Amino acid sequence: MEKLLYLVHRIPYPPNKGDKIRSFNFLRTLAQEYEIYLGAFVDDPEDWKYSEELNRYCQEIKLLPLDSRRAKLHSLKGFLSGAPLTLPYYTNREMQRWVEQVTIEQGIDRVLVFSSAMAQFVEAKRFSSCCRVIDFVDADSDKWRQYAESKQWPMSWVYRREWQTLLDYERRVAKLFDSSLFVSA
């Protein structure tokens, strides 16, 4: 079996809501053809109890906690760097080290990224020889555009900035990766 790195912004189990249903069904289906190396964040402490269930589908799993309060503080770095706030929200050195280590040690050259926030872990030049596919799901940048249109200042400004910077990032990632998937237009 070929090996596949699968990066997901939220643990894909249990499949009890939109993004988790989609990411889990990808996992379940791909596990029939690939050895899956799953990297994901756990943002709901209740979901840790499901980590063992993922062993049925994965060769190796790297789950890391994501504390939304701490992640929101980290996201503020985006204001200083000009990056979308979404990227530092998910930036994690331990995940980056694991991705680099597992791809080298296992000789993984196929990557599926679920959600634009996870692309940062495989966008470096050293991954350019990998076949990289990104599932943008419902395009996060458009979600921020919708928020901007429905909120008052100052949040409308924050959301508009996130929409524009994340859209630029998504376009850049789409050019870097071999294929892109979307749920909606």
C-alpha positions in Angstrom: 0.0 0.0 0.0 1.1 3.5 -0.7 1.5 6.0 2.2 -0.6 9.1 2.6 -0.2 12.1 5.0 -3.6 13.4 5.9 -3.7 16.7 7.7 -7.0 17.8 9.2 -7.7 21.0 11.3 -10.1 19.0 13.7 -10.0 15.4 14.7 -12.2 13.6 12.1 -14.1 11.6 14.7 -16.9 11.3 15.7 -18.5 12.1 12.3 -21.2 14.2 14.0 -21.1 17.5 12.1 -20.4 18.9 8.7 -16.6 19.1 8.4 -16.1 16.0 10.6 -18.5 14.0 8.5 -16.6 14.9 5.3 -13.1 14.5 6.8 -14.0 11.1 8.3 -15.5 9.8 5.1 -12.3 10.8 3.3 -10.3 8.9 5.9 -12.5 5.8 5.9 -12.4 5.6 2.1 -8.7 6.4 1.7 -7.8 3.8 4.3 -8.9 1.1 1.9 -6.1 2.1 -0.5 -3.5 3.8 1.6 -1.6 3.6 4.8 -2.8 6.8 6.5 -0.6 9.0 8.6 -3.1 11.4 10.3 -2.2 14.8 11.8 -5.0 16.7 13.5 -6.0 19.0 16.3 -8.4 18.3 19.1 -10.4 21.4 20.0 -13.1 19.7 22.1 -11.7 17.8 25.1 -14.6 15.3 24.8 -13.2 14.2 21.5 -10.0 12.7 23.0 -12.0 9.6 23.9 -12.4 8.9 20.2 -8.7 8.8 19.4 -8.5 5.0 19.7 -11.3 4.7 17.1 -9.0 6.3 14.5 -6.5 3.4 14.9 -8.8 1.3 12.7 -8.0 3.6 9.8 -4.5 4.9 10.4 -1.0 3.6 10.5 0.1 6.5 12.7 -1.8 9.4 14.4 -0.6 12.7 15.7 -3.3 14.5 17.7 -2.5 17.8 19.4 -4.7 19.8 21.7 -6.0 23.2 20.4 -7.0 25.6 23.1 -9.2 28.2 21.4 -8.4 30.9 23.9 -4.6 30.4 23.4 -5.0 30.0 19.7 -7.0 33.3 19.4 -4.1 35.1 21.1 -1.6 33.4 18.7 -3.7 34.5 15.8 -3.1 38.2 16.7 0.4 37.7 15.2 -1.3 37.9 11.9 -1.9 41.6 12.4 1.9 42.1 12.8 3.0 39.9 9.9 0.2 40.7 7.5 -0.8 37.0 7.4 -4.3 35.7 7.7 -5.2 35.3 11.4 -6.2 31.7 10.6 -2.6 30.6 10.1 -1.1 31.5 13.4 -4.3 30.2 15.1 -3.2 26.7 13.9 0.6 27.2 13.7 2.2 24.5 15.9 5.9 23.6 16.0 5.2 20.1 17.3 2.9 19.4 14.4 5.4 20.8 11.9 8.2 18.6 13.3 6.0 15.6 13.2 5.0 16.3 9.5 8.6 16.7 8.5 9.8 13.6 10.4 7.0 11.3 9.3 7.3 12.2 5.7 11.1 11.6 5.7 11.1 8.5 7.8 8.1 6.9 6.0 9.0 8.2 2.5 5.6 9.7 2.1 5.1 11.6 -1.1 1.3 12.0 -1.1 -0.5 14.5 1.0 -4.1 15.4 1.5 -4.8 18.6 3.4 -8.3 19.2 4.7 -8.9 23.0 5.2 -6.6 25.8 4.1 -5.3 26.3 7.7 -3.4 23.0 7.5 -1.6 23.8 4.2 1.1 25.7 6.1 2.6 22.4 7.3 3.4 21.2 3.7 3.8 24.4 1.7 7.6 24.6 2.1 9.7 23.9 -1.0 10.9 20.5 0.5 7.3 19.3 -0.1 7.1 20.4 -3.7 8.0 16.9 -5.0 5.0 15.5 -3.1 1.7 15.1 -4.8 -0.3 17.6 -2.7 -4.1 17.8 -2.8 -6.1 20.4 -0.7 -9.7 20.2 0.2 -10.7 23.8 0.8 -14.1 22.4 1.9 -16.3 25.4 1.8 -13.6 28.0 1.3 -12.9 29.7 4.7 -12.2 33.0 3.1 -15.8 33.2 1.9 -17.1 32.5 5.4 -15.1 35.6 6.6 -16.6 37.7 3.8 -20.1 36.7 4.9 -19.2 37.6 8.5 -17.8 41.0 7.4 -21.1 41.8 5.6 -23.2 41.1 8.7 -21.1 42.8 11.4 -20.5 46.3 12.5 -17.2 48.1 12.8 -14.7 47.2 14.2 -15.4 43.5 13.7 -16.5 44.1 10.1 -13.0 45.5 9.5 -11.3 42.4 11.1 -13.5 40.0 9.2 -12.9 41.9 5.9 -9.2 41.8 6.5 -9.3 38.1 7.2 -11.4 37.5 4.1 -8.9 39.3 1.9 -5.7 37.9 3.4 -7.0 34.4 3.6 -8.3 34.5 0.0 -4.8 35.6 -1.1 -3.3 32.7 0.8 -5.9 30.2 -0.6 -5.1 31.3 -4.1 -1.3 30.9 -3.5 -1.9 27.4 -2.0 -4.1 26.4 -4.9 -1.2 27.3 -7.3 1.3 25.4 -5.2 -0.7 22.2 -4.8 -1.4 19.7 -7.5 -5.2 19.7 -7.1 -7.9 21.6 -5.1 -11.3 20.5 -4.0 -14.3 22.6 -3.0 -17.7 21.9 -1.6 -19.4 25.1 -2.9 -18.9 27.4 -5.8 
